[in-house]
């Protein structure tokens, strides 16, 4: 401890910068540790118009292609389509597409015996 005080008296600016950077590193290390220890899987969210079929499928732990086929949507193009884009292409309200997807999720849940 005496060496640190001597260093601070001899060179206050570099020693202060070192101590500040040490404090910042300790802060972020503790944040990382807390996020790892108290991590929880994401909770299910309601389906929103900006979501893609892939996002919804992964959120419910299904393969995106399986959910796409169960919902009766056309085979996905390489660029993922959102619920709003699918609705626009079909000429129906986005709520109808979301309802179809929720019904497909219910059917997949029933097939797999999920509650």
C-alpha positions as CSV (number, residue, x, y, z in Angstrom):
1,X,0.0,0.0,0.0
2,X,2.9,2.3,0.8
3,X,4.3,1.8,-2.8
4,X,0.9,2.8,-4.2
5,X,0.9,6.0,-2.1
6,X,4.5,6.8,-3.1
7,X,3.7,6.2,-6.7
8,X,0.6,8.5,-6.4
9,X,2.8,11.3,-4.8
10,X,5.5,10.9,-7.4
11,X,3.3,10.6,-10.5
12,X,-0.3,11.5,-9.6
13,X,-1.7,11.6,-13.2
14,X,-0.6,8.2,-14.5
15,X,-1.4,6.5,-11.1
16,X,-4.8,8.1,-11.0
17,X,-5.5,7.1,-14.6
18,X,-4.4,3.5,-13.7
19,X,-6.7,3.4,-10.7
20,X,-9.6,4.8,-12.7
21,X,-9.1,2.2,-15.4
22,X,-8.9,-0.5,-12.8
23,X,-12.2,0.7,-11.3
24,X,-13.9,0.7,-14.7
25,X,-12.6,-2.8,-15.5
26,X,-13.8,-4.0,-12.1
27,X,-17.2,-2.5,-12.7
28,X,-17.7,-4.3,-16.0
29,X,-16.3,-7.5,-14.6
30,X,-18.9,-7.4,-11.9
31,X,-21.6,-6.6,-14.4
32,X,-20.6,-9.6,-16.5
33,X,-20.5,-11.9,-13.5
34,X,-23.9,-10.8,-12.4
35,X,-25.4,-11.3,-15.9
36,X,-23.9,-14.8,-16.1
37,X,-25.1,-15.8,-12.6
38,X,-28.6,-14.4,-12.9
39,X,-29.2,-15.2,-16.6
40,X,-32.7,-16.4,-17.5
41,X,-34.0,-17.5,-20.8
42,X,-36.2,-14.9,-22.6
43,X,-39.8,-15.1,-21.9
44,X,-42.4,-15.7,-24.6
45,X,-43.6,-12.4,-26.0
46,X,-46.7,-11.7,-28.0
47,X,-46.2,-11.9,-31.8
48,X,-45.6,-8.4,-33.2
49,X,-45.8,-7.3,-36.9
50,X,-42.0,-6.7,-37.1
51,X,-41.2,-10.3,-36.1
52,X,-40.3,-12.9,-38.7
53,X,-41.4,-16.5,-38.7
54,X,-37.9,-17.5,-37.7
55,X,-38.0,-15.3,-34.6
56,X,-41.3,-16.7,-33.5
57,X,-40.3,-20.2,-34.2
58,X,-37.1,-19.9,-32.2
59,X,-38.9,-18.2,-29.4
60,X,-41.2,-21.2,-29.1
61,X,-38.3,-23.7,-29.7
62,X,-39.4,-24.9,-33.2
63,X,-37.6,-25.1,-36.5
64,X,-38.6,-22.1,-38.6
65,X,-39.3,-24.3,-41.6
66,X,-41.7,-26.5,-39.6
67,X,-43.6,-23.5,-38.3
68,X,-43.7,-22.0,-41.8
69,X,-45.1,-25.2,-43.3
70,X,-47.6,-25.7,-40.5
71,X,-48.9,-22.1,-40.9
72,X,-49.2,-22.6,-44.7
73,X,-47.0,-19.7,-45.6
74,X,-45.1,-20.0,-48.9
75,X,-41.5,-21.3,-48.7
76,X,-39.4,-18.5,-47.2
77,X,-37.1,-16.5,-49.5
78,X,-33.5,-16.0,-48.4
79,X,-34.5,-12.6,-47.0
80,X,-36.8,-13.2,-44.0
81,X,-40.2,-11.7,-44.3
82,X,-41.9,-10.0,-41.3
83,X,-45.5,-10.6,-40.4
84,X,-46.4,-7.2,-41.9
85,X,-44.7,-8.1,-45.2
86,X,-46.5,-11.4,-45.4
87,X,-49.8,-9.7,-44.7
88,X,-49.1,-7.1,-47.3
89,X,-48.2,-9.7,-49.9
90,X,-51.4,-11.6,-49.1
91,X,-53.6,-8.5,-49.0
92,X,-54.9,-9.3,-45.5
93,X,-54.6,-7.5,-42.2
94,X,-51.5,-8.3,-40.2
95,X,-53.7,-9.5,-37.3
96,X,-55.0,-12.3,-39.6
97,X,-51.5,-13.5,-40.3
98,X,-50.6,-13.4,-36.6
99,X,-53.8,-15.4,-35.8
100,X,-52.8,-18.0,-38.4
101,X,-49.3,-18.2,-36.9
102,X,-50.7,-18.6,-33.4
103,X,-53.1,-21.4,-34.6
104,X,-50.1,-23.1,-36.2
105,X,-48.2,-22.9,-32.9
106,X,-51.1,-24.4,-31.1
107,X,-51.2,-27.3,-33.6
108,X,-47.5,-27.9,-33.3
109,X,-47.8,-27.8,-29.5
110,X,-50.6,-30.4,-29.6
111,X,-48.6,-32.6,-32.0
112,X,-45.6,-32.5,-29.6
113,X,-47.7,-32.8,-26.4
114,X,-46.7,-29.4,-25.1
115,X,-49.0,-27.6,-22.7
